[in-house]
Amino acid sequence: MSMFTPKVVVPPPPPPPEPPAQTDFARAEALAAESLRQATGRRKGRGATVVAGALEEEVATGQTPTLLG
């Protein structure tokens, strides 16, 4: 080696990562069912929305809604 070449020390590689834990399918299914129940519990019917209410009135009366009501 030349005296102008820096000495390079390579650090040892990091240890390998731990293997992932086994999947608990029963717990995953329970969590999915709970999230589905919460998502469907918050839903409202068609008549409860503002847009659906305005659309039904427009069709029934034949007038287009205005900004003033």
PDB file of N, CA, C and O in Angstrom:
ATOM      1  N   MET A   1       0.828  -1.175   0.000  1.00  0.00           N
ATOM      2  CA  MET A   1       0.000   0.000   0.000  1.00  0.00           C
ATOM      3  C   MET A   1       0.877   1.245   0.000  1.00  0.00           C
ATOM      4  O   MET A   1       2.021   1.259   0.455  1.00  0.00           O
ATOM      5  N   SER A   2       0.286   2.237  -0.517  1.00  0.00           N
ATOM      6  CA  SER A   2       0.983   3.503  -0.553  1.00  0.00           C
ATOM      7  C   SER A   2       0.750   4.220   0.770  1.00  0.00           C
ATOM      8  O   SER A   2      -0.229   3.943   1.463  1.00  0.00           O
ATOM      9  N   MET A   3       1.616   5.111   1.111  1.00  0.00           N
ATOM     10  CA  MET A   3       1.445   5.844   2.357  1.00  0.00           C
ATOM     11  C   MET A   3       0.375   6.929   2.239  1.00  0.00           C
ATOM     12  O   MET A   3      -0.040   7.491   3.253  1.00  0.00           O
ATOM     13  N   PHE A   4      -0.080   7.234   1.018  1.00  0.00           N
ATOM     14  CA  PHE A   4      -1.122   8.235   0.812  1.00  0.00           C
ATOM     15  C   PHE A   4      -2.532   7.624   0.778  1.00  0.00           C
ATOM     16  O   PHE A   4      -3.520   8.357   0.758  1.00  0.00           O
ATOM     17  N   THR A   5      -2.628   6.328   0.773  1.00  0.00           N
ATOM     18  CA  THR A   5      -3.914   5.649   0.744  1.00  0.00           C
ATOM     19  C   THR A   5      -4.418   5.497   2.179  1.00  0.00           C
ATOM     20  O   THR A   5      -3.711   4.953   3.028  1.00  0.00           O
ATOM     21  N   PRO A   6      -5.632   5.972   2.456  1.00  0.00           N
ATOM     22  CA  PRO A   6      -6.134   5.835   3.831  1.00  0.00           C
ATOM     23  C   PRO A   6      -6.463   4.372   4.142  1.00  0.00           C
ATOM     24  O   PRO A   6      -6.829   3.599   3.257  1.00  0.00           O
ATOM     25  N   LYS A   7      -6.327   4.026   5.382  1.00  0.00           N
ATOM     26  CA  LYS A   7      -6.678   2.683   5.802  1.00  0.00           C
ATOM     27  C   LYS A   7      -8.186   2.656   6.065  1.00  0.00           C
ATOM     28  O   LYS A   7      -8.705   3.469   6.829  1.00  0.00           O
ATOM     29  N   VAL A   8      -8.858   1.745   5.447  1.00  0.00           N
ATOM     30  CA  VAL A   8     -10.305   1.639   5.572  1.00  0.00           C
ATOM     31  C   VAL A   8     -10.618   0.436   6.446  1.00  0.00           C
ATOM     32  O   VAL A   8     -10.220  -0.691   6.151  1.00  0.00           O
ATOM     33  N   VAL A   9     -11.338   0.701   7.524  1.00  0.00           N
ATOM     34  CA  VAL A   9     -11.769  -0.362   8.409  1.00  0.00           C
ATOM     35  C   VAL A   9     -13.261  -0.553   8.209  1.00  0.00           C
ATOM     36  O   VAL A   9     -14.048   0.369   8.428  1.00  0.00           O
ATOM     37  N   VAL A  10     -13.643  -1.733   7.799  1.00  0.00           N
ATOM     38  CA  VAL A  10     -15.051  -2.021   7.534  1.00  0.00           C
ATOM     39  C   VAL A  10     -15.668  -2.551   8.822  1.00  0.00           C
ATOM     40  O   VAL A  10     -15.174  -3.522   9.396  1.00  0.00           O
ATOM     41  N   PRO A  11     -16.770  -1.904   9.287  1.00  0.00           N
ATOM     42  CA  PRO A  11     -17.413  -2.408  10.511  1.00  0.00           C
ATOM     43  C   PRO A  11     -18.101  -3.744  10.231  1.00  0.00           C
ATOM     44  O   PRO A  11     -18.461  -4.033   9.090  1.00  0.00           O
ATOM     45  N   PRO A  12     -18.279  -4.542  11.253  1.00  0.00           N
ATOM     46  CA  PRO A  12     -18.959  -5.822  11.027  1.00  0.00           C
ATOM     47  C   PRO A  12     -20.427  -5.588  10.664  1.00  0.00           C
ATOM     48  O   PRO A  12     -21.017  -4.595  11.089  1.00  0.00           O
ATOM     49  N   PRO A  13     -21.016  -6.488   9.889  1.00  0.00           N
ATOM     50  CA  PRO A  13     -22.420  -6.291   9.492  1.00  0.00           C
ATOM     51  C   PRO A  13     -23.340  -6.401  10.698  1.00  0.00           C
ATOM     52  O   PRO A  13     -23.016  -7.086  11.669  1.00  0.00           O
ATOM     53  N   PRO A  14     -24.504  -5.720  10.640  1.00  0.00           N
ATOM     54  CA  PRO A  14     -25.450  -5.801  11.761  1.00  0.00           C
ATOM     55  C   PRO A  14     -26.025  -7.213  11.854  1.00  0.00           C
ATOM     56  O   PRO A  14     -26.023  -7.959  10.875  1.00  0.00           O
ATOM     57  N   PRO A  15     -26.512  -7.568  13.026  1.00  0.00           N
ATOM     58  CA  PRO A  15     -27.098  -8.908  13.160  1.00  0.00           C
ATOM     59  C   PRO A  15     -28.366  -9.019  12.323  1.00  0.00           C
ATOM     60  O   PRO A  15     -29.026  -8.011  12.073  1.00  0.00           O
ATOM     61  N   PRO A  16     -28.716 -10.215  11.891  1.00  0.00           N
ATOM     62  CA  PRO A  16     -29.931 -10.364  11.071  1.00  0.00           C
ATOM     63  C   PRO A  16     -31.173 -10.046  11.901  1.00  0.00           C
ATOM     64  O   PRO A  16     -31.179 -10.272  13.111  1.00  0.00           O
ATOM     65  N   PRO A  17     -32.237  -9.516  11.258  1.00  0.00           N
ATOM     66  CA  PRO A  17     -33.462  -9.187  12.003  1.00  0.00           C
ATOM     67  C   PRO A  17     -34.138 -10.460  12.502  1.00  0.00           C
ATOM     68  O   PRO A  17     -33.955 -11.548  11.956  1.00  0.00           O
ATOM     69  N   GLU A  18     -34.927 -10.283  13.561  1.00  0.00           N
ATOM     70  CA  GLU A  18     -35.654 -11.414  14.109  1.00  0.00           C
ATOM     71  C   GLU A  18     -36.775 -11.817  13.152  1.00  0.00           C
ATOM     72  O   GLU A  18     -37.338 -10.957  12.475  1.00  0.00           O
ATOM     73  N   PRO A  19     -37.105 -13.091  13.084  1.00  0.00           N
ATOM     74  CA  PRO A  19     -38.189 -13.498  12.189  1.00  0.00           C
ATOM     75  C   PRO A  19     -39.523 -12.933  12.697  1.00  0.00           C
ATOM     76  O   PRO A  19     -39.701 -12.783  13.906  1.00  0.00           O
ATOM     77  N   PRO A  20     -40.458 -12.618  11.797  1.00  0.00           N
ATOM     78  CA  PRO A  20     -41.746 -12.064  12.233  1.00  0.00           C
ATOM     79  C   PRO A  20     -42.539 -13.095  13.035  1.00  0.00           C
ATOM     80  O   PRO A  20     -42.387 -14.303  12.855  1.00  0.00           O
ATOM     81  N   ALA A  21     -43.375 -12.587  13.911  1.00  0.00           N
ATOM     82  CA  ALA A  21     -44.203 -13.460  14.742  1.00  0.00           C
ATOM     83  C   ALA A  21     -45.267 -14.122  13.878  1.00  0.00           C
ATOM     84  O   ALA A  21     -45.629 -13.614  12.816  1.00  0.00           O
ATOM     85  N   GLN A  22     -45.755 -15.244  14.339  1.00  0.00           N
ATOM     86  CA  GLN A  22     -46.799 -15.956  13.608  1.00  0.00           C
ATOM     87  C   GLN A  22     -48.094 -15.143  13.647  1.00  0.00           C
ATOM     88  O   GLN A  22     -48.408 -14.509  14.655  1.00  0.00           O
ATOM     89  N   THR A  23     -48.834 -15.167  12.551  1.00  0.00           N
ATOM     90  CA  THR A  23     -50.072 -14.412  12.443  1.00  0.00           C
ATOM     91  C   THR A  23     -51.178 -15.114  13.220  1.00  0.00           C
ATOM     92  O   THR A  23     -51.384 -16.320  13.083  1.00  0.00           O
ATOM     93  N   ASP A  24     -51.882 -14.344  14.031  1.00  0.00           N
ATOM     94  CA  ASP A  24     -53.016 -14.878  14.790  1.00  0.00           C
ATOM     95  C   ASP A  24     -54.278 -14.573  13.982  1.00  0.00           C
ATOM     96  O   ASP A  24     -54.817 -13.469  14.046  1.00  0.00           O
ATOM     97  N   PHE A  25     -54.734 -15.556  13.231  1.00  0.00           N
ATOM     98  CA  PHE A  25     -55.861 -15.341  12.327  1.00  0.00           C
ATOM     99  C   PHE A  25     -57.170 -15.115  13.082  1.00  0.00           C
ATOM    100  O   PHE A  25     -58.038 -14.386  12.602  1.00  0.00           O
ATOM    101  N   ALA A  26     -57.320 -15.716  14.234  1.00  0.00           N
ATOM    102  CA  ALA A  26     -58.552 -15.520  15.004  1.00  0.00           C
ATOM    103  C   ALA A  26     -58.643 -14.077  15.496  1.00  0.00           C
ATOM    104  O   ALA A  26     -59.709 -13.465  15.439  1.00  0.00           O
ATOM    105  N   ARG A  27     -57.534 -13.540  15.975  1.00  0.00           N
ATOM    106  CA  ARG A  27     -57.523 -12.151  16.443  1.00  0.00           C
ATOM    107  C   ARG A  27     -57.732 -11.188  15.272  1.00  0.00           C
ATOM    108  O   ARG A  27     -58.443 -10.191  15.401  1.00  0.00           O
ATOM    109  N   ALA A  28     -57.105 -11.492  14.124  1.00  0.00           N
ATOM    110  CA  ALA A  28     -57.265 -10.640  12.947  1.00  0.00           C
ATOM    111  C   ALA A  28     -58.716 -10.643  12.478  1.00  0.00           C
ATOM    112  O   ALA A  28     -59.243  -9.601  12.087  1.00  0.00           O
ATOM    113  N   GLU A  29     -59.359 -11.794  12.513  1.00  0.00           N
ATOM    114  CA  GLU A  29     -60.764 -11.867  12.097  1.00  0.00           C
ATOM    115  C   GLU A  29     -61.659 -11.091  13.060  1.00  0.00           C
ATOM    116  O   GLU A  29     -62.614 -10.440  12.636  1.00  0.00           O
ATOM    117  N   ALA A  30     -61.353 -11.160  14.345  1.00  0.00           N
ATOM    118  CA  ALA A  30     -62.144 -10.422  15.334  1.00  0.00           C
ATOM    119  C   ALA A  30     -61.979  -8.916  15.146  1.00  0.00           C
ATOM    120  O   ALA A  30     -62.956  -8.174  15.235  1.00  0.00           O
ATOM    121  N   LEU A  31     -60.761  -8.460  14.887  1.00  0.00           N
ATOM    122  CA  LEU A  31     -60.524  -7.030  14.653  1.00  0.00           C
ATOM    123  C   LEU A  31     -61.219  -6.557  13.380  1.00  0.00           C
ATOM    124  O   LEU A  31     -61.766  -5.455  13.346  1.00  0.00           O
ATOM    125  N   ALA A  32     -61.200  -7.382  12.334  1.00  0.00           N
ATOM    126  CA  ALA A  32     -61.856  -7.016  11.083  1.00  0.00           C
ATOM    127  C   ALA A  32     -63.367  -6.923  11.271  1.00  0.00           C
ATOM    128  O   ALA A  32     -64.010  -6.016  10.745  1.00  0.00           O
ATOM    129  N   ALA A  33     -63.925  -7.861  12.021  1.00  0.00           N
ATOM    130  CA  ALA A  33     -65.372  -7.833  12.263  1.00  0.00           C
ATOM    131  C   ALA A  33     -65.760  -6.607  13.081  1.00  0.00           C
ATOM    132  O   ALA A  33     -66.791  -5.987  12.822  1.00  0.00           O
ATOM    133  N   GLU A  34     -64.940  -6.258  14.063  1.00  0.00           N
ATOM    134  CA  GLU A  34     -65.228  -5.079  14.893  1.00  0.00           C
ATOM    135  C   GLU A  34     -65.166  -3.798  14.063  1.00  0.00           C
ATOM    136  O   GLU A  34     -66.028  -2.930  14.197  1.00  0.00           O
ATOM    137  N   SER A  35     -64.151  -3.677  13.204  1.00  0.00           N
ATOM    138  CA  SER A  35     -64.032  -2.463  12.387  1.00  0.00           C
ATOM    139  C   SER A  35     -65.169  -2.376  11.374  1.00  0.00           C
ATOM    140  O   SER A  35     -65.655  -1.283  11.085  1.00  0.00           O
ATOM    141  N   LEU A  36     -65.597  -3.514  10.833  1.00  0.00           N
ATOM    142  CA  LEU A  36     -66.722  -3.513   9.908  1.00  0.00           C
ATOM    143  C   LEU A  36     -68.003  -3.103  10.625  1.00  0.00           C
ATOM    144  O   LEU A  36     -68.815  -2.364  10.068  1.00  0.00           O
ATOM    145  N   ARG A  37     -68.193  -3.580  11.862  1.00  0.00           N
ATOM    146  CA  ARG A  37     -69.377  -3.229  12.631  1.00  0.00           C
ATOM    147  C   ARG A  37     -69.404  -1.731  12.937  1.00  0.00           C
ATOM    148  O   ARG A  37     -70.458  -1.098  12.878  1.00  0.00           O
ATOM    149  N   GLN A  38     -68.235  -1.169  13.266  1.00  0.00           N
ATOM    150  CA  GLN A  38     -68.174   0.265  13.548  1.00  0.00           C
ATOM    151  C   GLN A  38     -68.427   1.077  12.286  1.00  0.00           C
ATOM    152  O   GLN A  38     -69.098   2.108  12.340  1.00  0.00           O
ATOM    153  N   ALA A  39     -67.903   0.631  11.155  1.00  0.00           N
ATOM    154  CA  ALA A  39     -68.077   1.374   9.908  1.00  0.00           C
ATOM    155  C   ALA A  39     -69.532   1.354   9.452  1.00  0.00           C
ATOM    156  O   ALA A  39     -70.052   2.372   8.997  1.00  0.00           O
ATOM    157  N   THR A  40     -70.184   0.216   9.570  1.00  0.00           N
ATOM    158  CA  THR A  40     -71.572   0.144   9.127  1.00  0.00           C
ATOM    159  C   THR A  40     -72.516   0.767  10.139  1.00  0.00           C
ATOM    160  O   THR A  40     -73.625   1.158   9.774  1.00  0.00           O
ATOM    161  N   GLY A  41     -72.118   0.870  11.387  1.00  0.00           N
ATOM    162  CA  GLY A  41     -72.971   1.482  12.405  1.00  0.00           C
ATOM    163  C   GLY A  41     -73.105   2.976  12.235  1.00  0.00           C
ATOM    164  O   GLY A  41     -74.109   3.554  12.652  1.00  0.00           O
ATOM    165  N   ARG A  42     -72.110   3.623  11.629  1.00  0.00           N
ATOM    166  CA  ARG A  42     -72.147   5.076  11.453  1.00  0.00           C
ATOM    167  C   ARG A  42     -72.874   5.503  10.192  1.00  0.00           C
ATOM    168  O   ARG A  42     -73.111   6.696   9.999  1.00  0.00           O
ATOM    169  N   ARG A  43     -73.230   4.572   9.336  1.00  0.00           N
ATOM    170  CA  ARG A  43     -73.856   4.933   8.066  1.00  0.00           C
ATOM    171  C   ARG A  43     -75.292   5.384   8.279  1.00  0.00           C
ATOM    172  O   ARG A  43     -75.978   4.910   9.185  1.00  0.00           O
ATOM    173  N   LYS A  44     -75.729   6.294   7.445  1.00  0.00           N
ATOM    174  CA  LYS A  44     -77.097   6.790   7.498  1.00  0.00           C
ATOM    175  C   LYS A  44     -77.797   6.401   6.204  1.00  0.00           C
ATOM    176  O   LYS A  44     -77.153   6.063   5.210  1.00  0.00           O
ATOM    177  N   GLY A  45     -79.076   6.453   6.229  1.00  0.00           N
ATOM    178  CA  GLY A  45     -79.852   6.116   5.043  1.00  0.00           C
ATOM    179  C   GLY A  45     -79.826   7.224   4.014  1.00  0.00           C
ATOM    180  O   GLY A  45     -79.279   8.300   4.260  1.00  0.00           O
ATOM    181  N   ARG A  46     -80.414   6.963   2.866  1.00  0.00           N
ATOM    182  CA  ARG A  46     -80.407   7.927   1.772  1.00  0.00           C
ATOM    183  C   ARG A  46     -81.152   9.203   2.130  1.00  0.00           C
ATOM    184  O   ARG A  46     -80.717  10.288   1.743  1.00  0.00           O
ATOM    185  N   GLY A  47     -82.233   9.109   2.837  1.00  0.00           N
ATOM    186  CA  GLY A  47     -83.036  10.276   3.185  1.00  0.00           C
ATOM    187  C   GLY A  47     -82.385  11.161   4.233  1.00  0.00           C
ATOM    188  O   GLY A  47     -82.817  12.298   4.424  1.00  0.00           O
ATOM    189  N   ALA A  48     -81.345  10.668   4.928  1.00  0.00           N
ATOM    190  CA  ALA A  48     -80.722  11.440   5.985  1.00  0.00           C
ATOM    191  C   ALA A  48     -79.649  12.390   5.458  1.00  0.00           C
ATOM    192  O   ALA A  48     -79.176  13.248   6.203  1.00  0.00           O
ATOM    193  N   THR A  49     -79.265  12.260   4.220  1.00  0.00           N
ATOM    194  CA  THR A  49     -78.218  13.125   3.687  1.00  0.00           C
ATOM    195  C   THR A  49     -78.825  14.398   3.112  1.00  0.00           C
ATOM    196  O   THR A  49     -79.985  14.415   2.699  1.00  0.00           O
ATOM    197  N   VAL A  50     -78.039  15.449   3.091  1.00  0.00           N
ATOM    198  CA  VAL A  50     -78.515  16.736   2.596  1.00  0.00           C
ATOM    199  C   VAL A  50     -78.752  16.672   1.093  1.00  0.00           C
ATOM    200  O   VAL A  50     -79.750  17.194   0.596  1.00  0.00           O
ATOM    201  N   VAL A  51     -77.837  16.033   0.370  1.00  0.00           N
ATOM    202  CA  VAL A  51     -77.944  15.983  -1.086  1.00  0.00           C
ATOM    203  C   VAL A  51     -79.164  15.181  -1.505  1.00  0.00           C
ATOM    204  O   VAL A  51     -79.894  15.589  -2.408  1.00  0.00           O
ATOM    205  N   ALA A  52     -79.393  14.045  -0.858  1.00  0.00           N
ATOM    206  CA  ALA A  52     -80.544  13.220  -1.227  1.00  0.00           C
ATOM    207  C   ALA A  52     -81.841  13.965  -0.935  1.00  0.00           C
ATOM    208  O   ALA A  52     -82.792  13.876  -1.711  1.00  0.00           O
ATOM    209  N   GLY A  53     -81.890  14.693   0.167  1.00  0.00           N
ATOM    210  CA  GLY A  53     -83.088  15.457   0.481  1.00  0.00           C
ATOM    211  C   GLY A  53     -83.355  16.525  -0.571  1.00  0.00           C
ATOM    212  O   GLY A  53     -84.505  16.739  -0.956  1.00  0.00           O
ATOM    213  N   ALA A  54     -82.317  17.193  -1.038  1.00  0.00           N
ATOM    214  CA  ALA A  54     -82.480  18.228  -2.064  1.00  0.00           C
ATOM    215  C   ALA A  54     -82.884  17.610  -3.393  1.00  0.00           C
ATOM    216  O   ALA A  54     -83.673  18.193  -4.137  1.00  0.00           O
ATOM    217  N   LEU A  55     -82.348  16.438  -3.695  1.00  0.00           N
ATOM    218  CA  LEU A  55     -82.689  15.801  -4.961  1.00  0.00           C
ATOM    219  C   LEU A  55     -84.143  15.349  -4.971  1.00  0.00           C
ATOM    220  O   LEU A  55     -84.831  15.488  -5.983  1.00  0.00           O
ATOM    221  N   GLU A  56     -84.612  14.812  -3.856  1.00  0.00           N
ATOM    222  CA  GLU A  56     -86.003  14.362  -3.807  1.00  0.00           C
ATOM    223  C   GLU A  56     -86.958  15.539  -3.947  1.00  0.00           C
ATOM    224  O   GLU A  56     -87.981  15.414  -4.621  1.00  0.00           O
ATOM    225  N   GLU A  57     -86.656  16.674  -3.334  1.00  0.00           N
ATOM    226  CA  GLU A  57     -87.526  17.844  -3.457  1.00  0.00           C
ATOM    227  C   GLU A  57     -87.540  18.367  -4.879  1.00  0.00           C
ATOM    228  O   GLU A  57     -88.582  18.782  -5.387  1.00  0.00           O
ATOM    229  N   GLU A  58     -86.379  18.348  -5.522  1.00  0.00           N
ATOM    230  CA  GLU A  58     -86.295  18.868  -6.887  1.00  0.00           C
ATOM    231  C   GLU A  58     -87.147  18.022  -7.828  1.00  0.00           C
ATOM    232  O   GLU A  58     -87.847  18.557  -8.687  1.00  0.00           O
ATOM    233  N   VAL A  59     -87.087  16.735  -7.670  1.00  0.00           N
ATOM    234  CA  VAL A  59     -87.864  15.852  -8.529  1.00  0.00           C
ATOM    235  C   VAL A  59     -89.353  16.004  -8.221  1.00  0.00           C
ATOM    236  O   VAL A  59     -90.175  15.985  -9.137  1.00  0.00           O
ATOM    237  N   ALA A  60     -89.707  16.154  -6.956  1.00  0.00           N
ATOM    238  CA  ALA A  60     -91.111  16.212  -6.577  1.00  0.00           C
ATOM    239  C   ALA A  60     -91.756  17.525  -7.023  1.00  0.00           C
ATOM    240  O   ALA A  60     -92.886  17.506  -7.511  1.00  0.00           O
ATOM    241  N   THR A  61     -91.073  18.668  -6.871  1.00  0.00           N
ATOM    242  CA  THR A  61     -91.691  19.950  -7.179  1.00  0.00           C
ATOM    243  C   THR A  61     -91.408  20.407  -8.601  1.00  0.00           C
ATOM    244  O   THR A  61     -92.160  21.209  -9.154  1.00  0.00           O
ATOM    245  N   GLY A  62     -90.334  19.907  -9.199  1.00  0.00           N
ATOM    246  CA  GLY A  62     -90.014  20.313 -10.560  1.00  0.00           C
ATOM    247  C   GLY A  62     -89.252  21.616 -10.628  1.00  0.00           C
ATOM    248  O   GLY A  62     -89.006  22.116 -11.725  1.00  0.00           O
ATOM    249  N   GLN A  63     -88.865  22.191  -9.486  1.00  0.00           N
ATOM    250  CA  GLN A  63     -88.118  23.441  -9.479  1.00  0.00           C
ATOM    251  C   GLN A  63     -86.674  23.149  -9.119  1.00  0.00           C
ATOM    252  O   GLN A  63     -86.371  22.205  -8.389  1.00  0.00           O
ATOM    253  N   THR A  64     -85.795  23.980  -9.649  1.00  0.00           N
ATOM    254  CA  THR A  64     -84.384  23.825  -9.300  1.00  0.00           C
ATOM    255  C   THR A  64     -84.105  24.640  -8.042  1.00  0.00           C
ATOM    256  O   THR A  64     -84.646  25.737  -7.902  1.00  0.00           O
ATOM    257  N   PRO A  65     -83.288  24.146  -7.134  1.00  0.00           N
ATOM    258  CA  PRO A  65     -83.008  24.893  -5.918  1.00  0.00           C
ATOM    259  C   PRO A  65     -82.167  26.141  -6.212  1.00  0.00           C
ATOM    260  O   PRO A  65     -81.312  26.122  -7.098  1.00  0.00           O
ATOM    261  N   THR A  66     -82.410  27.206  -5.479  1.00  0.00           N
ATOM    262  CA  THR A  66     -81.656  28.438  -5.632  1.00  0.00           C
ATOM    263  C   THR A  66     -80.834  28.687  -4.393  1.00  0.00           C
ATOM    264  O   THR A  66     -80.971  27.972  -3.400  1.00  0.00           O
ATOM    265  N   LEU A  67     -79.983  29.690  -4.437  1.00  0.00           N
ATOM    266  CA  LEU A  67     -79.154  30.002  -3.292  1.00  0.00           C
ATOM    267  C   LEU A  67     -79.990  30.563  -2.123  1.00  0.00           C
ATOM    268  O   LEU A  67     -79.626  30.396  -0.959  1.00  0.00           O
ATOM    269  N   LEU A  68     -81.082  31.211  -2.438  1.00  0.00           N
ATOM    270  CA  LEU A  68     -81.908  31.813  -1.397  1.00  0.00           C
ATOM    271  C   LEU A  68     -82.924  30.824  -0.814  1.00  0.00           C
ATOM    272  O   LEU A  68     -83.575  31.124   0.187  1.00  0.00           O
ATOM    273  N   GLY A  69     -83.057  29.683  -1.416  1.00  0.00           N
ATOM    274  CA  GLY A  69     -83.963  28.681  -0.855  1.00  0.00           C
ATOM    275  C   GLY A  69     -85.120  28.527  -1.695  1.00  0.00           C
ATOM    276  O   GLY A  69     -86.003  27.726  -1.389  1.00  0.00           O
TER     277      GLY A  69
END
